Amino acid sequence: MSLSLYTDEYFMKEALKEAQKAFDKDEVPVGAIVVCNNQIIARAHNSTEKLNDVTAHAEMIAFTAAADYLGGKYLTDCTLYVTLEPCVMCAGASFWTQINKLVYGARDEKRGFQQIDKKILHPTTLVKEGIMENECRQILQNFFEKKRK
């Protein structure tokens, strides 16, 4: 029995590296990667402050980079790994990409898409939540604690 190196935890650690980049740039530390056939084809982190753009969420940037890499707008054979549950905007964008699978770390009790409706996602999109949830939540807590000081 061979164990795959490429587990959900492996890829979530890569998304966390992106979240750390955002943290270091004083952006809300959310990181995202898009994986296709066990290969990372896109990496992104929140850039709303740098770009002065409220839509520059990690997921949105990752979707654009992945579509560019693949040469098409549909991500039907891909998985999005993101450290925080996507907001309604990002979940809606994932619908249009027809992404195969969404894996996220921490739930967003205030702005996560599941607070509104799970049907925002494409009906074929599989969802897996809570991967490395503590680590994903901790970087956000550290960021906002630092902001309050």
C-alpha positions in Angstrom: 0.0 0.0 0.0 1.6 3.3 -1.1 0.6 6.5 0.7 0.3 9.5 -1.5 2.5 12.4 -0.7 -0.2 14.7 -2.0 -2.8 14.7 0.8 -5.2 17.5 1.6 -2.9 18.5 4.5 0.0 18.7 2.1 -1.8 21.1 -0.2 -3.3 23.1 2.7 0.2 23.7 4.0 0.9 25.2 0.6 -2.1 27.5 1.0 -1.0 28.4 4.5 2.4 29.5 3.0 0.4 31.9 0.8 -1.6 33.1 3.8 1.7 33.9 5.6 2.8 36.0 2.6 -0.4 38.0 3.0 0.2 38.3 6.8 3.7 39.6 6.1 2.3 42.2 3.7 -0.3 43.4 6.3 -3.2 41.8 4.2 -5.8 39.6 5.8 -4.0 36.3 5.8 -5.9 34.1 3.5 -4.1 31.9 1.0 -5.4 29.8 -1.9 -3.9 27.3 -4.3 -5.5 25.5 -7.3 -4.4 21.9 -7.9 -4.8 19.8 -11.0 -3.6 16.2 -11.2 -1.5 16.7 -8.0 0.2 19.7 -9.5 -0.1 23.2 -8.1 -1.1 25.4 -11.1 -2.0 28.6 -9.2 -1.0 30.3 -5.9 -2.5 33.4 -4.5 -3.1 35.4 -1.3 -5.4 38.3 -0.4 -4.2 41.5 -2.1 -7.1 43.8 -1.4 -4.9 46.5 0.3 -2.0 46.3 -2.2 -4.3 46.5 -5.2 -6.9 48.8 -3.6 -9.5 46.3 -4.9 -12.2 44.7 -2.7 -12.4 41.8 -5.1 -8.7 40.8 -4.9 -9.4 37.8 -2.6 -7.0 34.9 -2.7 -9.6 32.7 -4.4 -10.4 35.2 -7.2 -6.7 35.7 -8.0 -6.1 31.9 -7.9 -9.0 31.3 -10.3 -7.7 33.8 -12.8 -4.2 32.3 -12.6 -5.4 28.7 -13.0 -7.6 29.6 -16.0 -4.7 31.4 -17.6 -2.4 28.3 -16.9 -5.0 25.9 -18.4 -5.9 28.2 -21.3 -9.7 28.0 -20.5 -12.1 29.3 -17.9 -13.4 26.0 -16.5 -11.6 24.3 -13.7 -13.6 21.0 -13.8 -10.6 18.8 -13.0 -9.2 21.0 -10.3 -9.3 21.5 -6.5 -9.3 24.8 -4.7 -7.5 24.7 -1.4 -8.2 27.9 0.7 -7.4 28.6 4.3 -10.7 30.3 5.1 -14.2 29.4 4.0 -14.9 31.4 0.8 -17.2 34.4 1.0 -20.3 34.6 -1.2 -18.4 36.4 -4.0 -15.7 33.7 -4.1 -18.1 30.9 -3.8 -20.1 32.4 -6.7 -17.0 32.7 -8.8 -16.2 29.0 -8.0 -19.6 28.2 -9.4 -18.7 29.7 -12.8 -15.4 27.9 -12.9 -17.2 24.6 -12.3 -14.4 23.7 -9.9 -14.4 20.0 -9.0 -13.6 20.3 -5.4 -13.3 22.9 -2.7 -11.2 22.2 0.4 -11.0 24.8 3.1 -9.5 25.2 6.6 -11.4 27.5 9.0 -15.1 28.3 8.8 -16.0 31.9 8.4 -19.0 32.3 10.8 -19.6 35.9 9.7 -19.0 36.0 6.0 -18.7 32.4 4.8 -20.9 31.3 1.9 -22.5 28.6 4.0 -24.1 31.4 6.1 -26.2 32.2 3.1 -26.7 29.1 1.0 -24.6 26.0 0.0 -26.3 26.1 -3.4 -24.0 29.0 -4.3 -21.5 26.4 -5.4 -21.8 24.4 -8.6 -23.9 21.3 -8.0 -21.0 19.0 -9.0 -18.5 20.7 -6.6 -17.5 18.5 -3.7 -16.7 20.3 -0.4 -14.4 19.2 2.4 -14.0 21.5 5.3 -11.9 21.7 8.5 -8.5 20.6 7.0 -5.8 22.0 9.3 -8.6 24.2 10.8 -6.6 25.2 13.9 -3.6 26.4 11.9 -5.8 28.3 9.5 -7.8 29.9 12.3 -4.6 30.8 14.3 -3.0 32.9 11.6 -6.2 34.9 11.3 -6.4 35.4 15.0 -2.8 36.4 15.2 -3.3 39.0 12.4 -6.3 40.6 14.1 -4.7 40.6 17.5 -1.8 42.4 16.0 -4.2 44.9 14.3 -5.9 45.7 17.6 -2.6 46.6 19.3 
